[in-house]
């Protein structure tokens, strides 16, 4: 059984030398994907922020949140992420 889909908001903003992806979620894990990067973060008090290099040639950023119930290493979290209910936002840059 999949867990319920968490709530998720996401926005992108260029700040100096970074592309900042930030938002809020009720999930315990957030994954941020571009054509060049994949980053897992753990939200703090429901908020998350990921700083990418502004030179990243991404035209789309995909942000996914999940309630994995897992707090171990990234490989285990990634496996749980695949089985969890997820919320997804696509940001066009």
N, C-alpha and C positions, 0 to 999 in steps of 0.2 A: 504494500500500500504506500502511495505517495503521501507526504505531508501536505498540509494546506499551502496554497500559494501565499507568500508574504506580500506585504505592501512594499512599493518601491517608487522612489522619485530619483531622477538623475538629471544633471545639467553639466554643460561643458563651458569652460571659460578660459581664454588665453590670459595668463598673468606672467608678464616678463618672459622668461625662458621656458615656461611650462604650459602645458595644456592640463588644466585641473578639472577632473571629473569628480563631482561630489553630489551628495543627496542624502536621503533618509530611507530606512528600511526597517521592517519588523523581522527580517531574516537574520540569521547568525553568521552568514558568509556572503560576501559579494565578490563576483568575478568581473573583471574589466578586460575586454578583448579588443584589440586592433589587429590590423594585418601583420604588425610586427611584434606585438606584445600580448601577454596574457598574465594578469596579476590577480591574486586572491588576497582579499583583505577581510579583517574582522571588524565590523562596525563597533563604535564606542557610543553607548547610550543612544543607539539607533541611527547615528550619523557616520558617514564614511567620506573619505577623500583620497583620491589617487592623483599623483602628479606624474605626468608623462612629459617627455622631452617635446618641446614645441616644434622641433624639427621632424618629429614623427610624421610620416607621409600618409596618415590615416584620413580617409574621407568619411568613415563611419566608425563609431565606437559602440560596442554592444556591452551593456551592463546587465548582469543577471544576479538576482538575489535568491537565496534558498535558506530554508530552515533545516539544516543538516543534522542538528543534534550532536555534532561531532566536534571535539576540540583537540584532536590529535594532530599529526603531521599533515602537510599539504597534500600528499598522495592519498591518504585516507579520506581527507576532506573532499578532494576532487571526486573520488569514487562515490561518496555519499551525496555529493552535489548532483551527480548524474541520476540518482534515484529519488531525489527530493522534488517536491512541488516547487516550481520556480516562477519568478516574475522577471520579465525582460523588457528593457528599454533600449531602443536604437536611437543614437544621437547622430545626426548628419552634420558634418562640420562644413 
